[in-house]
Amino acid sequence: MNTKQLDKKTENEIKSFVYAWYSRFDKGTSMGEITPFLPDETVEFVYPQATLNSVEELVKYADQSFAAIKSSAHYINEISIYKIGENQFEIICPHTYHALTADDKMMQMDFVGRMKIDINLKTKKDPSGKLFKVTAYKVALQNTPGASKIENITDTKTDDFSFTDVKSFTHKWFGLIDAGDADSLMTLTSNNALNIDILGNKADNKEGLKAFLNAQKESQNYSVHTPTNIKVEKNEKGFKVTFVLHFEGDIKGMGLMNLSNITTWTLIEEDGALKLGDYTLAIL
């Protein structure tokens, strides 16, 4: 992989992680599921009501906060990523938070989140350093909390997954595409019959999709993918996902190429995970 591929792969992986981070809280996660993504001891988490400087303080505060919320949904407006060190990134993430409190009140708050993520940081819970670590987080309230409605939570969720999970999946997929990792992509693909049409290249099973992806990889000196404007809605199968995808690559025998297309997916729940079922791509 060249530098451009590595940078885009990291960008997609970080965006996938950030979406998944917020989704964990909307699923009613426990801090036991979060601590592997934290450093061993020192953090800097700043909330409107509290500043926390250790993992121990954060765990105690978060457990109290979880007890006060029955259900929630984060609407992520945008994720901006800035590299601030060799292995450190700052993420700016404006979002709207809808919550049903323990006393059955609905509220809506607009925030801007600032998150610092370290990569390759080895910890007791992750001695290999493979997991991203959130070393600092600050959330700033943008206006006075207002009223919300339960549909703002329920309309974005199924029993197990939400629109935020879908957006995490999308960036994870293209991080793996940029890495040329067709084997890992197949773990995200349904074992059932598929409906794949990528610029007229059709496949009805994961083996056919894998063969196409490997052929594409062999035809390119490099490629990077940027999904934007991700739109999600529920349908009878699961989730319909539509987004604009920008492709930049160096095609063997053809040279440099920049293309934008509209991609439409169907993601389904299979074996307790989101899986790709349908895939249509049309050039803009």
N, C-alpha and C positions, 0 to 999 in steps of 0.2 A: 504494500500500500504506500502511495506517495503522501506527502504532507497534507495536500488538499483533502485526500480521502480520509486520512486519520482525523483531521480537524472536523470534517462533516460527520464522521462516525461518532466522534465524541459529542458533538452538538446534539445529534439525534438521541444518543444515549442519555444525555443530561435532561433533555426535555421529557423523554419517557420517564425518567426517574422522578422529576418534579411532579408530573401529573399523577404518578403512582403514589407519591408522598401524600398529596392532598386526598387522594382516593382512600388511602388507609384510614384516615381520620373519619371520612364519611361512612366507612364500613363499621365504625365502632371498634377500632383497633385497640390493643393493649400496648403499653409501653414496652412490654417484652418483645413485641414485634418491631418496635422502632429502634431500640438501643443498638442493634447490630449496625445501624447506619449513623451512629454517633461516635465521637472519640471516646477514649477510656474515661476521662475525668472532666476536663475543662471545656465548657461551651460558653457562648454568649447569646442567650435567647432573650429578646426584649419584646414584651407585650405591653399594651396600654396600661395594664394593671400590675405588671411585675417585671423585674429584671432578674434573670437566673444565670448564674455563673458556673454551675457544676451540673453534671449529668444527674446526680442525686437530687438536687433542687428541682431540675426539670421534670424528672419522673414523678416527684411528689405533686408538683403543680399540675402537671398534665392529668394525673389520675383524678384530682379534684375537679378539673375542668370537664373531663369525660363524664363524670357522674352528674354534671349539671345539664347535659345535652342528651336528648333521646334520639335525635336524628338530624342529619345535616347534609348540605350539598355545597361544594365549592364550584363556582363558575369562573374558570380561568380565562381572563381576557387576553393575556399575552405573556409570553416567556421570552425575556431578553437575556442573553448570556455574554459575559465579558470575562476574558482571561486576565487574571490579575497576578499570576505567578506561574512557575513551571508546572505545578500540579494543583493549582487553585483557581476556582472560577467564582464569579459573583453573578447571581441570578436575580433579576428584577421581575416581579410577578404581580401585576395588578389583578385583583379578583374580587368577586362578590360572594359573600358567605350567607347562606340561608340556614337557619337552625330552628328546631323545635326543642324548647327547653323542658327540663324536668317537670316544671309546673304548667306545661301545655301552652306556652306562649310561643308564637312565631315571630322571628325577627330577621332583619336583613341588615348587613353591614358591608360597606365598601372599604377594602383594604389595599394597600400596596405592601407586598412582602419583599424583603431583601434577604437572600440566602447565600451563604458561602459554602461551597462544596470543595472538599479535598479529594483527589483521586490518588490511588496507590498508598493510602495511609493505613498502615498495619495497626491492628488493635487486638486486644485479648479475645474479643468475640469474632474477629475476622483477621487472623494472623497472616493470611495471604495478601490482604490489602485489595481484594477484588471488588469490594463494595464501595460505592460512593459514601463519603462521610459528610454530614452536615455539621459544620463546626460553629456556625453562627447563623442567627435568624432574627430579623426584626420585622415587626408588622406595625404599620401606621394606619390608624383609622382615618378615613377621608371625610367622613361626615357623620352626623348624628344617626344612631341606629334607627331604622324605620320598621314598619310592619311588613310582613311577608305572608305567604300562604303555603299550605302543605304541598300543593301541586308543584311548587318550585323545587321541592325535594323529590317527590314521587315520580314526577314526569321525566326525570333524567335517570331513573334507575329501573333495573329489573330486580329479581330477588338477590342476585349475586354481583351484578356488574352495573356500572354507570357510564354516562357519557365521558367522564374523566378517564375511566379505564380504557375506553375505546381510543381516546387521543394518546394515551400512553402506549397502547399497542401499535398505533400508527408510526410513531417515532421509533419504537423498538424495531419494527419491521425494516425501516429504511436504514437504521444503523447496521443491521445485519446484511442488507443489500449492499451497502457501501463496503462492508468487510468481505463480501463475496462468500458468505457463510450459508450456503444452500441447505446444509444439513439442519442447522438451527432454525431456518425458516420453515422447514417441514414440520417441526414441532409446534409451529403456530398455525398449521394448515389442517383443515378437517380431513379425517379419514374417509368421509362419505363422498358421494359424487360432487364434483365441483362444476362451476360454470365460469370458465376463464376465457376472456377474449382480450388480449393485449395487442392492439394494432393488427387484428386479424389472426394472430397466433392463438389458437384455441387449445384448451386442454380440459378434460373432464375428470382428472384424478391427480393426486399429488405427485405421482411419478412423472406425469407429463409436464406439470408445472416445474418440477425440479430440473428436468431435462432442458426446458426452455431457459430457465435462469442460468444454468451452467453454460449453455450455448451463448447467452448474452455476455456472460463474464469473459468467455474465451474470445469474443469478438471485440473486446474493449481493452485499450491500454490502461484506462482508468475511467471511473464514473463516480459522480456524487449526486445525491438526491435531496431535494428540499421540499417537504410537504407543508403547505400553508392553507389558511382558510378552511380548516377542518370543520365540517358540519355533520351533526349526528342526529338521527331520529330513530325511533323504534319502528319495527315492522313485524310482520307475522313470523319471520324467521329469527329475528334477534335485533340487530342494529344495522341500519343503512348508513354508510359513511361516504361522504363526498368531499373531495379536496382538490386543490390545485397542486400539481407536482411539477417542480422544475428539475430538469435533467441537464447536467453538464458532463460531457465525456469526450474522450479521444477514441474514435472508432478506427480500428485497423483498416487501412485501405481507403479511408474517407476523411480522416482528420478530425479537427475539433468540431463539436456539435453542441448547441444549446437549444433545448426544446422545452415547451411548457404544455401540459396536458391536463385534462380533467379526468380524475380517477374516481370510480364508484365501486365500493366494496359492500358485501354483506358479511358481518361477523356474527357467528353463532356461539352459543355455549355448548361445549362438548367436553366431557370428562373433567368437569369442574374448572374449565379454562375457556377464554375466548379463542376462537379459531376462525381462520379465513375460509369463507365458503364460496362467494362470488367475487369476480374481479373483472372490471371492464375499464379500459383505458382508451381515451380518444384525444388526439392531438388538437390543441387550440389553433 
